[in-house]
Amino acid sequence: MDQVANLKEPSAYRWLSTMPAFLILVLVVLLDTSNAIQGQLLLLGERTWEGYYQLRLDPVAPACDPSQDIEVALQRTLQKQEANAGDEMDLFAMEPIAPEVLRESLIASQKECRFRVDRYHEILERKTSSVAMYIAVEQWVADLGEFRMRASGIMLAVLLLICGGTALFRKHHISLRPALTVLDFRVSALVQMAAFGILFYSMASFKGVALSAGVNVVPEQLALLWIWIIGFGSAIAICLYQVIKVPADAERGGHIGNAILATPLYAIFTIISGSYFLFQGHASGIGIYINQMMELAPLMLNVALYVLIGMLLKRTDMAQKVFDVFRPFNLRPEMLAVVAVAVSAIPTAYTGGSGIFVIAVGSLVYMEVRRAGARRQLALAATAMSGSLGVVLRPCLLVVIVAALNNEVTTDQLFSWGVKVFLLTTALFAFYAFISSKKVSTSGDETLSTRNHGTKVLPQFLQALKPLIPYVMLIAGTLFIYALVLAAYLDEFSAPTILPVLLIVILAYERFANQQVRQQSSTPDVEEKPSLFATLQSSTSEATVHIGALLMLMGTTMTIGGVVERAELMAHLPVEFSSVWMAMLMLVAILVVIGMIMDPYGAVLLVSVTIAGIAYKAGIDPIHFWMVTLVAFELGYLSPPVALNHLLTRQVVGEEEIRLAKLETIGDNFWYRNEKILLPLVTMATALIIVAFGPLLWAEM
């Protein structure tokens, strides 16, 4: 859903659909930040009041008596010792302790008791009202962190249902083609209604099984099940309404094959997995696997935050200003396409996944490559690949999930090799882009710019760098404040909570600068930027539907993984291989297929529990295997029939550009007619072959 469409919706409706999601995301940021805040509060408390770690605990009065009479206690102990003397024939009776030893022991115990009592009274005296108030604040912050761990599953479920329902209502779920006709909309709504019916029935069955099993179901788990049941039931009602109420601008007629292609992928995956579990007599199966998603709730909430980060980034001028830096060089279209793909890798790593970046900045990448004179097919290829190279770079969330699920690898190891893979894929993309270059006439196309080879490059380049200086200062200043105040540094663990704040700071600066320029300008042609509040509203509104689409797809692909696991399909794979080469060949084929039909996060979960162990037993190094996996997944996301990155590219570029790209290549050979698909495929396939088999060849040599 583009921003223009969002602005056409009534303001009250936008806030009704986005405010709950916005509040949940803000709460997640605050709760995640609470851990850093508590750590700093503990350090500050220790610096201010020595021994604060003892003050923050409620002191317990010692049970001993510091003023007891030693001689009386000694006599009492001796009498007890005589009374407990055993029979002479008892070989295991304790030897009596000499009175002198007992007296020394009692004196030592009395000293220890006095020390404990004195410390107890000292703590009471030092625990003034100001200290007590500080402790209350610090422990309240600590409770927030504990609440984050306990409530993550519920927050994720509520967020998924709110965002998924919004995407359903706005008809924004991911499908192979957009719905255009009346038949498309009705078939899509019917299939989705059937999918939600399966989810509703499965969750209700799961609740019945859980309550009748005799196991004590914790309140949080029971509340989670009720949230699912109510949410899926409400979605059935929305789908029923959409079956009856078709958009007024829908074309008449339609074809059943196209209507199925226009059905969201999550609904198709749900019906496939749900049908399997129902035929197996395991109605609660699909509900069980969706609930497994809650075990990774903190990571899944980070996915939602990264989507919001992408939408905030989309509304800044940073990406445009970065591209402006390269404009003075008048780069060839192929060269600018390579630069765009390479530069995009960095924000891709910080937005958590290739699809999120394509949604956020894909339209800008497309227009900039086109402005340099690139044919539409090349620009579409560059846009689809713009989010593919950064998934192996720090601090990409996908790599963090791999390391979290697999003790054999660490994020440092994977990111270290990820840099090498990034350089390889960039070089390959450049190679194939240049050998397939084609001179295109730019006449009559307003989006293309003519070249001015006589212009001095350096002055223009330096001039283009100046607008980036404030951004560098803002980024450095914000990160410095985080490091100074919270001892929090930007890495793969803190990025989801720091980046939203950083981008809001940048958006606030841009609005302030825009206002200053408008006041100083003598002409009224400087466009006024929307207010920060309106920008946050539109960003959240757009993020809501994308979060719903991605999380629903992730959840249902996990159920597909459940089918693979329960059907023991991986058990049919060979346990032993004749060589590590045969093992790698088979694993590469399987991983690409998984990447073609599943989202990255669900695919990582499936591979971790099914295929990774096979690779390790075959003698493949864990780091090598996971780098192959990441590259294979990216190849899968660029490969039909699903080709998720191409679907998202179509979404952000628009159907008209896709149509013109086809018309532009009429009469050309097969490569140029399908360059948007073939160029990314050839690049990633070559990279996969080198990453998979290159280390094996090197080891043998």
N, C-alpha and C positions, 0 to 999 in steps of 0.2 A: 504494500500500500504506500503510495507516494505521499509526500508531504502535502501536496495540493489537495488530494482527496481527503486527507485528514482535516484540513482547514475548512472543508465544506460541511463537515459534520457540526451539529449544534454543540456549543461550548459545554452545556450541561451534560450532554451525552458523552463527550470526550472525557470529562473529568469523572463521570460515573464509571466509565470503563477503565480509566487509567490511574485514577487516584489510589485505589487499593494496591495495585501493582507497584506504583511509585513508593507508597509507604512501606511495603514489604522490602523493596530494594534498599531504601534508605535505612530501614531497621537492620538489614543484613550488614550494611557498611558500618553502622554504629556498633553493632554487636561484635563484628570482627575487629574493629578498632579498640574495643574495650580491653582486649588482652594487652595491647601495647600501653594503653592508658594505665591499667592496673600495675604493670611492671614499673612504670615511671613513678606512680604513687608510692609503691613500696620503697623504691630507692630514695625518693624525697622524704618519706617518713623516717627512714633509717638515718638520713643525714640530719634531719631536724631533731629527732628524739632517739638517742642512742638506745639500742635494744628494742626498736619499734616492733620487730618480729615477735617479741614476747608481749609487748603492750597490746597488740591487735587481738590476742587471744584472751578469752575470759579467764582470769586467774581462779584457781581452785584452792581453797584454804587447806593447808596440810593437816592430816588427821593426827599427827604425833603431838606430844606434849613437850615443849622445850624447857619447862620448869620442873620436870619430874625429879624426885629425890633418887640419886644414883644408888645409895645404900639400900633403900627400900626396894627399888627395882631389882637390885642384885639378890636380895634375900628371897624375893618372890620367884626369881628365875631359878635359884638353887633349890627351893622347895619343889618347884615343878619338875626339875631334873631328877630329884630323889623319888618323887612320886611316879615318874615314868620309867624308873630303872627297871630293866627287864630281868627275866630269870637268868641265873648264872649259866644255865645250859643253852641260853639263846645266843647262838654264834653271831647273829646279825644285830645284836643290841648295840646302840651307840655308846662309845666310851664317854664317861663324864668329863665335862670341861672344867678346868681349874678356875677357881673364883677370880684370880688375877686376870685371866684372859677374858672372862665374862665382864669384869669391871671395865677393862679397856674398850671392849666392844660397846658397852652401854654409853661410855663417855663419848666415843666416836659418833654413835648414833645421835646422841644429844646435840653434838656440834652440828651434825648434818641437819637435824631438825631445826635448830635455831637459824641456820643459814636459809633454809627453805621458808621459814616463817618470816624472817626479815625481808627476803626477796618478795614474798607475797605482799607484805605491807608496803614495801617500796613501790611495787607495781600499782597498788591501789592509790598511793599518794601521787604518783606520776601521771596516773590516768585522769587528767583534768578534763573539764568540759570541752576544751578546744581539741584535746587529743581524741576524746570520745567522738566528737563530731567528725574529725578527720577519718577515724577508723570506720565510722558509719558510711561515709562517702566511698572510701576505698573498698569496703566489703560489698557495697551496693554495685560498684563497677565489676567486682569479681563475680557477683551473682548474675550479672548480664552475660558474662562469658559462659557460665554454666548453663544459663537459659538457652544460649545459642546452640549448645550441643544437644540439649533435650528437645528443643522446638524446631530444629532444622527440618525434620521430616514433615511436620505439619505446615511450616512456612512454604516448603517446596510444593507440597500438594495443593495448597491454596493458590499459590502463584501459578502453578501449571493450569489449574482449572479456570482461574480468572483470565489468564492470557490465552489459553486454549479456547475458552468460550468466546472471547473477543475476536480471535482469529476466525472462529467458526461463524460468528455473526457477520463479520466483514468479508467472509468468503476468501480468506487469505492463506489457507493451509496449502502446503506444497504439493503440486501435482505435475504430471508430465506435460500438460498443456492447459491453458486457461479455459474456463467454461464460457461459452459464447451463446449457445442456443438454449431454448427452453428445455429440450431433452437433456442437455449437459447439466443444467442446474438441478433438474428433478432427480436424475440418476445419481448425481453426486450427493444430494441431500438424503436420498433413500439409503445409499450404501453407508453413509456416515451414521444414519439413524440405526442401521443394523449393527454397525461396529460399536456404537455406544450402548446398544441393547446387550451385546455380548459382554462388554466391560461392566455394565450394571449388574447383570446376572452373576458374573464371575466374582465380583466384589461381595455381593450379598451371600453367595455360597461360601466364600472365604471367611466372612464374618461368622456364619453359622458353624463352620468347621472349627474355627478358633474358640468359640464359646462352648461348644459341645465336647471339646477335647479334654476337658478337665484341667487345662493349664490356666494359671492365673494371668489373664490378659491385662497388661498395664493400661491405665487410663489414656495415655498418649496414643497407644496403638489402637484402642477402641475408637477414640476420637478420629484418628486418621481413617479408619475404615468407614465411619459414618460420613466423613468429608467426601471420600471417593463416591460412595453410594448416592449422596445428595447431588454431587457435581455431575456425575454421569447421567443421573435421572433428569436433571435440568437440561443437559445437552440433548437428550432425546426429544424434549419438548421444542427446543430451538430447531432441530432438524425437521420435525413434523411441520412446524410453521414454514420452513423454507421449501418443503415439498409443495405446500399449498400456494405460498406467495413467491412467485418468480419475479426477478427484476424486470421492470417495465421495458428496459432497453434490450432485453434478450432477443436474439434472432429466433424466428419461427423455425420449426422443424428440428433437424439434427440427425446424427447417425450414432447408433449404439456404441460402435467402436470408439469414436471420438469422445463420447460421453464417459466411457470407462477410463480413457486416458485423462479426462478432466477431473476424475475422482481423486481426492487427496491420498497420498501414499500411506499416511498413517492408518486410514480406514481400511485400505487393502491389506496392509500388514496385520491389522487387528483381526480381520475376518479369516485370514489364512491361519494365524496362530490359534485364534479362538475356535475355529472349526476342528483343528487337530485335537485340542484339549477336550472339547465336547465329545468327539467321537471316541476318545480314550476314556471317557467316563470321569474325567478330572476337571469338573466345571470351574473349580477355584484356581486352576493352574495359571491362567493368564493374569489373574489378580495377584497371585503370589509373586510372579516375576516382575510385575510393575511395582509391587511393594519393595522388591529388592533394590529398586532405584533409590528408595529412601535411605538405604544404608550409605549411599554416596551423596546424601543430600547437600553437605557443605560444598562439594565440588560442583554439583549440578546448579546450586545457587550462584556459584561463580560464573557458570555459563551464562546465566541470565544477566549478571552484572556486566560481562563482556559484551553482550548484545547492546545494553544501554550505553556502554562506553563507545561502541561503534556508532550508535545514533548521535551521541554528543559530538564525536569526532566529525561526523558528516556535516554538522552545522557550524563547525569552525572554518576559518579561512586558511588554516595551516596547509592542508593538502594542496590547495590552489597556489599558495605562495611557494611551496616547494617545487611545483612544476614550473612556476615562473622563473626559477633559477636556471632551468635548462633551456628556456626559450631563446635566449640570446645566441646560443650555439647553432641554432637552425639545424638540429640533428635530422638525419634521415629518418623516415617513418619507422623503419625496422630498428634503428638504434634507439629511438625514443621508446618504442615498445619494450625493448630490453631494459632500458633504464626504469621505465614505469613498473615493470614486473619485479626488478631487483629492489627498487626503493620501497615498493609496497610490502616487501617481506618483513620490514621492521614493524610497521603498525599491525600487520597480520599477527605477528608473534604477541603483540600486546593486546589484541582483541580476541585472542583465544582460539581462532579457527579460521579456515579459508572462507567458509560461507559467510561468516559475520563480516569480514572485510569487504567481500564483494557487495554485500547489501549496503554497507556504509559508504564506500568510496568508489564503487564500480562504475557508476555513471560518469564521475569526473575522470577516471582513468580512460574510459572510452572516448570521451570528448577531446581530451588532450592528445591522445594518439591520433584521432581523426584530424585534429587541427594541424598536426604536423604533416598531413598529406597521406596518411595510411588508408588503404582500402578497408572497407567495413569488416570483411572477414578477418583481417589481421587484427583490427581493433577489438573485435569480439573475442578472438583467441587470447589477446593480451589481458583483456578484462577477466576472462574466466581463469586465467593462470595467475592473476595478480594476487590471489589469496593462497596460492599453492606452495610457494617456496618458503614462506615464513613459519610453517608449522613445526619445523625442526630447530627453530632458533629460540633462545631464551627471551621471555619467560612463558612460552606457549603452554596453555593449560592442558592440552592433550598429552604433552610429554610428562607433565606433573602427574596426570592420572596414570600413565603407564608405570612410572616409578612407584606410585602409591600402591598399585596392585601387584607389583612384581619386585620382590626383595632382591632379585639377582642383578638389578640395574639401579643406578642412581641418576638423578637429574643432571648432575655435573658431567657424568660420562656421556649421557645421551646428547646434551647440548654441545659438548665438545666435538663429537662426531657430526652433529647437526650442521655446524659451520662448514665442514668439508662437503657435506651433501648439498648445502645451499650453493656453494661456489660451483660445484659440478653441474647442477641443474640450470643455473644461470648461464654458464658457458654453453651448455647444450642448446638452450633456448635461443641464444644469440647465433649459434652456428646454423641451426635450422631456419631461423628467421632470415638470415642473410643469404643463404644459398637458394631460398625460395623467393627472394625479393622480386618485385614486379613494379615497373614504372606505371604510375597511374596519373591520368590527366586530372588536374585539379580545377579545370575551368567549370564555372557554373555551380560550384558547391560553396556555399557561404561559410561552411564550417571549416574549410581548409584555408591555410594561410600561405601566401607566396613567400619565397625566400629572399632575403636581402643579404647577399654574400659580402657586400661592401661595408656593412655596418661594423663598427668597432665592437668586438665581442666583450673585451674586458670591462670597459665602463658600464655597459649594460648588465653584465654579470654582477659586478659590485653593487650596482643600483638595486638589482633584484635581491641581493643578500640583506640589504638594510631592513626591509620589513620583517625579516626573520629574527632580528636581534632581540626585540621585546619578548618574542616567544621563548627564546633560549633563556633569557633572564627570568621570565616567569616560571619556567620549568625548573631551572636551577634553584630559584628562591623557594618554591613550594617544596621541592625535595629536601632542601636544606632545613626548612622548618620542621618537616616530618622527622628528619634525622636528629635535630637538636632537641625537639620537645618530646618526641615519642620514641626515639632511638629506632625508628622504623625506616628501612631502606628499600628502595624499589627492586623487587626480585619476583620470582615466579609465585611466591606465596603472598606477598603484600600487594601485588599489582592490581587485583580486582577491587581493592578498597581504596588505594591511593589514586588510581587513574580517574575515577569519576570526579573526585574533588579537584584534581589537577585540571581536568577539562572544563569544569564549572568556573574555575579561576580564569582560564583562557577566554571562555565565553563572556564573562563579566568584563574583562579587559577590552575585548573587541567592541562591546557595546559602549563602553566609556570612550574608546578612541573614535568610534563612529559619531558619537554625540559631539565630541570636540571638533572633528572635521566639519560637521554640519554647521556648527556655530561659527567656525572661521571661514567657511566657504561663502563666496559672494554669489554663487549660483545655486539654485535649489535642486540641481540634478543629482546630488549625492543621496542615494537611497537610504532611508532610515531602516536600521536593523530591528527586528522584533525585540521586545523586551526580554530580559533574562528569564522572567517568569513564563512568558509565552514560549520561549525556546525550550525550556525544561518541559513544558506541557506537551509541545509537539514531539520532542525527542522521546518522551515516555510513551506517548500515544503510538508512535511508530514502533518503538521497542517492544511494546506490549504484544502486538500481533506477531512480530518475529520471534519473540520468546515463546509464545504459544505454539507457533508452527514448529520450532526446533525441538522444544521439550516434548511435544506430543509425538513427533517423529522418533525422538530418542527413546521414549518410553515404550513405544510399540515395536521398535526394532529390538529392544531387549526381550520382548516376548518371542520374536523370531529366533533369537539366540536361545531362548528357553526350549523352543521346539527342536532345534538342532541338538541341544544338550540332552533333553528327555528322550528323543528318538535315537540317541547314541549314534548319530551319523558319523561322528569323528572316530567311533570305535572301528569303523570299516577301513580306516586308514592303516597302512602298514605300521607295525610297531618297530620293525627294523628295516633298514634300507641297505641296498648293496653298496652305496657310497653316499657321502655327504652331498655330492652333486645332485643325485636323484632326489634326495630329501628336499634340498633347496628348490629344485624345479617344481616339485609338487606343491610345496608350501607357497611359492610365489603365485602359482595359478589360483590356489584357494584364497589367498589374501586379496588378490585383485577382485575376484568374484564377490567376496564379502564387502569390499569397498564400493562395489557397483550398486549394492542393494541396501546397505546399512549406513546410518550416520556414523561419524568417527568415534563418538564416545561409546555408543552401544557396541560398535565393532571391537573397540579395545577391550571391553568387558568380556565379550565372547571369546576373543583370541586368548585372553589371559587364562581363562578356565579350561579351554579345550586344546588349542594348537600349540601354545608356548611350550608346554611340557614335552610334546613330541619333538619339537625343534631342539630342545636342550639334549634329549636322549640321543638324537641323531648326531650330536657333536657340533652343533652350530652355537657359536658364542652368543650369549644373551643380548649383548649390546648390538652385535651384528644383526641378529634376528629382528630386534625392534626397529632398527633403522630401515631394514628391508620392509617391515610392516608399515611404517609411516609413509614410505615412498609408494608402496603398493596401494595403500588407501587413497593417496592423492591421485594416483592413476585411475583408481576406481571411480572417484568423484568426478573425473573428467571423461568417463567412458559411458556410452549408451548401455543399457536402455534408460537408466535414471539420469546419470550425468548431473548431479546436484549443482555443481558450480555453474554449469551452462543454464540450468533452470533459473538460478538466481540472477545470472547475467541477463537473461531474457526479461526477467522481472524489473530490473533497474534500468535497462536500456530502453525497453519498450518494444511492443510488437511491430511498430512501423519500421524501426531500424532493422529488425530481423527480416522483414519483408523486402526492404530495399537492398539488404545484403544479398538476398537470393537473386533479385533482378540484376544486380550489379555484375554477377558472375555468369550470366547466361552466355553460352558459347565458349566459356573457358574449359580447361581440362578438369579432371576429377579432383585434383589437389586444391585448386583455387576455388572450386565450387563448395568444397567442404573444409576449407582451411581452418575455420573456427574450431572444428573438432579435431582435425588431423594434426595440426601443429602442436597443440598441447599433448595429444596422445603420443606422438612420435618422441617428443622431448622427454616426457615422464617415463615412457617405456624404455628408452635408451638408458636413462638414469637408473631405472630399476634393474636392468640387466647388469650394469656396471657395479651398482651397490651390492647386488645379490651375489654375483659370481666373481667379481674382481678380487675381493679378499680371499676367496677360496683358491683362485689361481695364484695369487701372491704367496699364500701359505705353501702351496706345492712347489713353487719355484725356489 
